[in-house]
């Protein structure tokens, strides 16, 4: 009885903490202004409104429990945005798996269904981070529970069909959300979502790099990467000068030498992730006779020498923490580079997270999701790019999957989308998204996006894994 009373008291305190609109305030009517309706939701507060023609765009804070299993143990403010069109339209729930943009933007499914869009900042990406941060509460179930609470609150306003989506880590996030809360969404569109089921078995990536693109392009990239390690001494002097001028430090990864090699080893992966085969002409054709500046510029343009600095790593600590505790991280080999030039190889996620944050890898987390998708996927669409390294280990469907699909866009990279699919797959994918969104049968039959392309709202940015290899 005493335990029950303590639980009831804790629940009462939590409800009071989560509310920003008291129970004494009458709920707004459906005819009320959309901002008033949003702000009447307990735990929601306004950061900023940015109107956009045909829409209203809100940046909001949403009060979340730090631990959904023990909600009385504190809360934090999680940023979300709402691109409001009309409550009579379907809603797309988007997350990129990282920070959220505070500018109006429309993801591909939102354009297809001509709907509203709710976007969520992933927990522990600043400013959506508890202080102090209990890193043990950063896992895929807690993040899925964040989405569930947001959906449950907003479904009272946006009561038509919902589709979740995201690209890269956001595609993974949409998949994990479906695994843990399969009754929330009416459909899932997951773009370029890696699926590292067995963290220690990465031969699929080596096979990918042996065949991707053309032999000529692979040879160019491999030669520049090797040359950057052959010329390590003069290029590291250039790196040291660059770091000193910018105030960069290397405490987390351990040294400038480690950071230099990490940037160089990301080069080939980074090219295929963010570039197209047609971009191979930008790669120096004769690496051995290229100048130091030409090698430096090519590596810096694709990998970025600022990335493995403390300042470059810090914004992505939550990603590396998850890679080292649940998501896994690929490791590849470099047969075109003699072993004497490779001192460290790919750095494990543990080396990219400050040492005062403890980490332990959970080997069953990705296996659980993979098994669930194979046997339980319903209304799920996975889209991959043919030349994207992260697609080397994709999600696959089993006999238990229903009305679900895995498509690959030919020649595309980490920015692959439905528009880039071959014609029959594009038509099928568009029709299924429209069907899941609950729009008219006529629109489904036509299988075309319901909203016109908007150059500002529909910019096709590539979802970036923060590191080409953690």
C-alpha positions in Angstrom: 0.0 0.0 0.0 2.8 2.4 0.9 4.5 1.7 -2.5 1.2 2.4 -4.3 0.8 5.7 -2.5 4.4 6.7 -3.4 3.7 5.8 -7.0 0.5 7.9 -7.0 2.2 10.9 -5.5 5.1 10.6 -8.1 2.5 10.5 -10.9 0.7 13.5 -9.5 4.0 15.5 -9.4 4.9 14.4 -12.9 1.5 15.5 -14.3 2.0 18.9 -12.7 5.5 19.1 -14.1 4.5 18.2 -17.6 1.7 20.7 -17.8 2.1 24.2 -19.2 -1.6 24.7 -19.6 -3.4 24.0 -16.3 -6.5 21.8 -16.1 -8.5 24.8 -15.1 -8.0 26.2 -18.6 -10.8 24.9 -20.9 -9.6 23.0 -24.0 -9.8 25.1 -27.1 -12.5 24.2 -29.6 -11.6 22.6 -32.9 -12.3 26.0 -34.5 -9.7 27.7 -32.4 -6.5 29.0 -33.9 -4.0 26.2 -34.5 -1.3 27.8 -32.4 -3.8 28.0 -29.5 -4.6 24.3 -29.9 -1.0 23.3 -30.0 -0.1 25.4 -26.9 -3.1 23.9 -25.0 -1.4 20.5 -25.1 0.2 19.8 -21.7 4.0 20.2 -21.9 4.0 22.2 -25.1 5.5 25.7 -25.2 6.3 28.1 -28.1 9.8 28.9 -29.1 9.1 30.6 -32.4 6.6 30.9 -35.2 7.7 31.3 -38.8 4.8 31.6 -41.2 5.3 30.2 -44.8 2.9 30.7 -47.7 0.3 28.0 -47.5 1.5 26.8 -44.1 2.2 27.9 -40.6 5.5 26.7 -39.0 6.0 26.4 -35.3 9.2 25.6 -33.3 8.1 24.2 -30.0 9.4 22.6 -26.8 7.8 19.4 -25.7 8.3 18.2 -22.1 9.6 14.6 -22.0 10.5 12.3 -19.2 14.2 11.6 -19.1 13.3 7.9 -18.4 10.0 6.7 -19.8 10.2 3.7 -17.5 10.4 6.0 -14.5 8.8 9.3 -15.6 8.8 10.7 -12.1 12.6 11.0 -12.2 12.9 14.2 -14.1 12.1 15.8 -17.4 13.8 17.7 -20.2 12.7 20.0 -23.1 12.7 18.4 -26.5 12.4 20.5 -29.6 9.9 19.7 -32.2 8.5 21.6 -35.2 5.1 21.6 -36.8 4.6 22.5 -40.4 0.8 23.0 -40.4 -1.3 22.8 -43.5 -4.7 21.7 -42.4 -6.1 19.3 -39.8 -8.1 17.6 -42.5 -4.8 16.5 -44.2 -2.7 13.5 -43.2 0.5 14.1 -41.1 4.0 13.0 -41.7 6.2 12.4 -38.6 9.8 13.1 -39.5 13.2 12.8 -37.7 16.6 12.9 -39.2 18.0 11.2 -36.0 20.0 14.3 -35.1 19.2 17.9 -34.4 16.0 19.4 -35.9 16.0 22.2 -38.4 14.2 25.3 -37.2 13.4 26.5 -40.8 10.4 25.3 -42.7 11.1 22.3 -44.8 9.1 19.5 -46.4 10.2 15.8 -46.7 9.3 13.8 -49.7 6.4 11.9 -48.2 4.9 15.2 -47.0 5.0 16.5 -50.6 3.5 13.2 -51.9 0.5 13.3 -49.5 0.2 17.1 -49.3 0.1 17.0 -45.6 1.2 18.4 -42.3 4.7 17.6 -40.9 5.8 17.1 -37.4 9.6 16.9 -36.9 11.4 15.8 -33.8 14.9 16.5 -32.5 16.5 13.3 -31.3 17.0 13.1 -27.6 20.4 14.2 -26.3 21.2 16.4 -29.3 21.5 19.9 -28.0 19.5 21.7 -26.9 17.3 18.6 -26.3 19.5 17.2 -23.6 18.9 16.8 -19.9 21.3 18.5 -17.6 23.1 16.7 -16.2 22.9 14.0 -18.9 22.3 10.4 -17.8 23.7 8.8 -21.0 22.2 5.4 -20.0 18.8 6.8 -21.0 19.9 7.4 -24.6 18.7 4.3 -26.4 16.4 3.4 -29.2 13.5 2.5 -27.0 13.6 5.7 -25.1 13.7 7.7 -28.4 10.8 5.7 -29.8 8.9 6.5 -26.6 9.6 10.2 -27.2 7.9 9.8 -30.6 5.0 7.9 -29.1 4.3 10.6 -26.6 4.4 13.3 -29.2 2.2 11.4 -31.5 -0.3 10.6 -28.8 -0.5 14.3 -27.9 -0.8 15.7 -31.4 -3.1 13.0 -32.7 -5.9 14.8 -30.9 -5.5 17.7 -33.3 -4.2 15.9 -36.4 -6.6 12.9 -36.4 -6.2 11.7 -40.0 -3.6 9.1 -41.0 0.0 9.4 -40.0 3.2 8.2 -41.8 6.6 8.2 -40.1 9.8 8.9 -42.2 13.4 9.7 -41.9 16.7 9.3 -43.8 19.9 7.5 -42.7 19.8 7.5 -38.9 16.3 9.0 -39.2 15.3 6.0 -41.4 16.6 3.8 -38.6 14.7 5.8 -36.1 11.5 5.5 -38.0 12.0 1.7 -38.1 12.8 1.4 -34.4 9.7 3.5 -33.6 7.6 1.0 -35.7 9.1 -1.9 -33.9 8.3 -0.7 -30.4 5.0 1.1 -31.2 3.6 -0.7 -34.3 0.0 0.6 -33.7 0.9 4.3 -33.9 1.6 4.9 -37.6 -0.4 4.0 -40.7 2.8 3.6 -42.8 6.6 4.0 -42.6 9.0 5.4 -45.3 12.6 4.7 -44.3 15.3 6.1 -46.5 18.9 4.7 -46.7 18.6 3.1 -43.3 21.7 1.0 -42.3 21.0 -2.3 -40.6 24.2 -3.5 -38.9 22.8 -6.7 -37.4 26.1 -8.3 -36.4 28.6 -5.5 -35.5 31.7 -7.6 -35.9 30.8 -9.0 -39.4 31.3 -6.3 -42.0 32.4 -8.2 -45.1 29.4 -6.7 -47.0 31.1 -3.3 -47.1 34.3 -4.7 -48.5 32.3 -6.4 -51.3 30.6 -3.1 -51.9 33.8 -1.2 -52.4 35.2 -3.8 -54.7 32.4 -3.3 -57.2 30.9 0.2 -56.8 31.1 2.6 -59.7 33.7 1.9 -62.3 37.3 0.6 -62.0 38.7 3.9 -63.2 36.9 5.8 -60.5 37.8 3.4 -57.8 41.4 3.5 -58.8 41.5 7.3 -58.7 40.0 7.4 -55.2 42.2 4.6 -53.9 45.3 6.3 -55.3 44.5 9.7 -53.6 43.7 8.0 -50.3 47.0 6.0 -50.4 49.0 9.1 -51.4 47.6 11.1 -48.5 49.1 8.5 -46.1 52.4 8.2 -48.0 52.7 12.0 -47.6 51.7 11.9 -44.0 54.6 14.0 -42.7 54.2 17.1 -44.9 50.4 17.0 -44.8 50.3 16.6 -41.1 52.4 19.7 -40.8 49.8 21.5 -42.9 47.1 20.0 -40.6 48.8 21.2 -37.5 49.0 24.8 -38.9 45.4 24.6 -39.8 44.3 23.3 -36.4 46.4 26.0 -34.6 44.9 28.8 -36.7 41.3 27.6 -36.1 41.8 26.7 -32.4 41.1 23.0 -32.9 42.1 20.4 -30.3 42.3 16.5 -30.4 41.7 15.4 -26.8 38.8 13.0 -27.6 40.3 11.0 -30.4 43.8 11.2 -28.8 46.1 13.0 -31.2 46.4 14.9 -34.4 48.0 11.8 -36.0 44.9 9.7 -35.2 42.6 12.4 -36.5 44.6 12.8 -39.7 44.4 9.1 -40.5 40.7 9.0 -39.6 39.9 11.8 -42.1 42.0 10.1 -44.8 40.4 6.7 -44.3 36.9 8.3 -44.6 37.7 9.6 -48.1 36.6 6.7 -50.3 33.5 6.0 -48.2 32.6 9.7 -48.1 32.9 10.1 -51.9 30.4 7.3 -52.6 28.1 8.4 -49.8 27.7 12.0 -50.9 28.8 12.1 -54.6 27.8 10.5 -57.9 29.7 8.5 -60.4 29.6 11.6 -62.7 31.7 13.4 -60.0 34.7 11.2 -60.5 36.2 13.8 -62.8 36.8 16.0 -59.8 39.2 13.5 -58.3 42.9 13.9 -59.2 43.7 11.5 -62.0 47.4 11.1 -61.2 47.8 11.1 -57.5 51.5 10.3 -57.4 52.3 13.5 -59.4 49.6 15.7 -57.7 50.8 18.5 -55.5 50.4 18.3 -51.7 47.8 21.0 -52.0 45.8 19.0 -54.5 45.8 15.9 -52.3 44.9 18.0 -49.2 42.1 19.8 -51.0 40.5 16.6 -52.4 40.6 14.9 -48.9 39.3 18.1 -47.2 36.5 18.6 -49.7 35.1 15.1 -49.2 36.1 14.1 -45.6 36.7 17.5 -43.9 39.8 17.9 -41.8 37.8 19.7 -39.1 35.7 16.7 -38.3 37.7 14.6 -35.9 38.7 17.6 -33.8 37.1 18.0 -30.4 35.0 20.8 -31.8 33.9 18.7 -34.8 33.0 15.6 -32.8 31.2 17.3 -29.9 27.9 18.0 -31.6 27.7 14.3 -32.6 28.5 12.7 -29.2 25.0 11.2 -29.0 25.5 9.5 -32.4 28.8 7.9 -31.5 27.4 6.9 -28.1 24.6 5.0 -29.8 26.9 3.5 -32.4 29.1 2.1 -29.6 26.2 0.9 -27.4 23.5 -0.3 -29.8 23.6 0.7 -33.5 27.0 -0.7 -34.4 29.6 0.7 -36.7 31.1 -0.7 -39.9 34.8 -1.6 -40.4 36.4 -2.0 -43.8 39.8 -3.0 -45.1 42.1 -1.2 -47.4 43.8 -3.7 -49.7 45.2 -0.9 -51.9 47.2 0.6 -49.0 50.3 -1.2 -47.6 49.9 -2.0 -43.9 53.0 0.2 -43.0 50.9 3.3 -43.9 47.9 2.4 -41.7 48.6 2.9 -38.0 45.1 2.7 -36.5 42.5 1.7 -39.0 38.9 2.7 -38.5 38.5 4.3 -35.1 35.8 2.5 -32.9 33.0 4.7 -31.5 34.6 4.4 -28.1 37.5 6.6 -29.3 35.1 9.3 -30.5 33.2 9.8 -27.2 34.7 11.6 -24.2 36.1 9.0 -21.7 34.0 10.3 -18.8 30.9 8.8 -20.6 30.7 5.1 -20.0 29.7 2.8 -22.8 28.8 -0.9 -23.1 27.7 -2.5 -26.4 24.3 -4.3 -26.4 24.8 -7.1 -29.0 21.1 -8.1 -29.3 19.5 -4.7 -30.0 19.9 -4.7 -33.8 19.2 -8.4 -34.1 15.9 -7.8 -32.3 14.8 -5.0 -34.7 16.0 -6.9 -37.8 14.0 -10.1 -36.8 10.9 -8.0 -36.0 11.0 -6.3 -39.4 11.5 -9.5 -41.3 8.5 -11.1 -39.7 6.2 -8.3 -38.7 6.7 -5.4 -41.2 3.4 -3.9 -42.2 3.0 -0.8 -44.5 6.8 -0.3 -44.5 8.9 1.1 -47.5 12.7 1.0 -47.5 14.5 3.0 -50.1 18.3 2.6 -50.8 20.8 4.1 -53.2 22.8 1.7 -55.4 26.1 3.5 -54.8 25.6 4.3 -51.1 27.9 2.4 -48.8 25.4 2.4 -45.9 23.1 0.3 -48.1 25.6 -2.6 -48.1 23.7 -3.9 -45.0 20.0 -3.1 -45.7 16.8 -4.2 -44.0 15.3 -7.2 -45.7 11.8 -8.6 -45.5 10.7 -12.1 -44.6 7.5 -14.1 -45.2 5.7 -12.4 -42.3 6.0 -9.0 -43.9 2.8 -7.5 -45.4 2.4 -4.7 -47.9 6.1 -3.8 -47.4 8.9 -3.2 -49.9 12.6 -2.7 -50.3 13.6 -0.7 -53.4 17.0 0.5 -54.6 17.4 3.7 -56.7 19.9 3.1 -59.5 23.1 5.2 -59.5 22.0 7.1 -56.4 23.9 7.8 -53.2 22.8 8.6 -49.6 20.3 11.0 -50.9 18.2 8.2 -52.6 14.5 8.8 -52.7 11.2 7.6 -54.3 11.6 10.1 -57.2 14.9 8.3 -58.1 13.4 4.8 -58.4 12.8 3.2 -61.7 9.4 4.0 -63.2 7.3 1.0 -62.0 8.8 1.0 -58.5 8.3 4.8 -58.3 4.6 4.5 -59.2 4.1 1.6 -56.8 5.9 3.3 -53.9 4.0 6.6 -54.5 0.6 4.7 -54.6 1.4 2.8 -51.4 2.4 6.0 -49.6 -0.9 7.7 -50.7 -2.9 4.6 -49.7 -1.3 4.5 -46.3 -2.0 8.2 -45.9 -5.7 7.6 -46.4 -6.2 10.0 -49.3 -8.8 9.5 -52.0 -8.9 6.4 -54.2 -8.5 8.7 -57.3 -5.3 10.1 -55.9 -3.9 6.6 -55.1 -4.7 5.5 -58.7 -2.9 8.4 -60.2 0.2 7.7 -58.0 1.6 11.2 -58.2 2.6 13.7 -55.5 -0.4 15.7 -54.5 1.6 18.9 -53.8 3.6 20.8 -56.4 7.4 20.9 -55.9 8.5 24.0 -53.9 12.2 24.9 -54.4 12.5 26.2 -50.9 10.5 23.6 -49.0 11.6 20.6 -51.0 15.3 21.0 -51.1 16.8 17.5 -51.6 19.6 17.7 -49.0 21.5 14.5 -48.4 21.0 13.0 -44.9 24.5 13.1 -43.5 25.8 10.4 -41.2 28.0 12.8 -39.0 31.0 10.6 -39.6 31.7 8.7 -42.7 32.9 6.0 -40.3 32.8 6.4 -36.5 
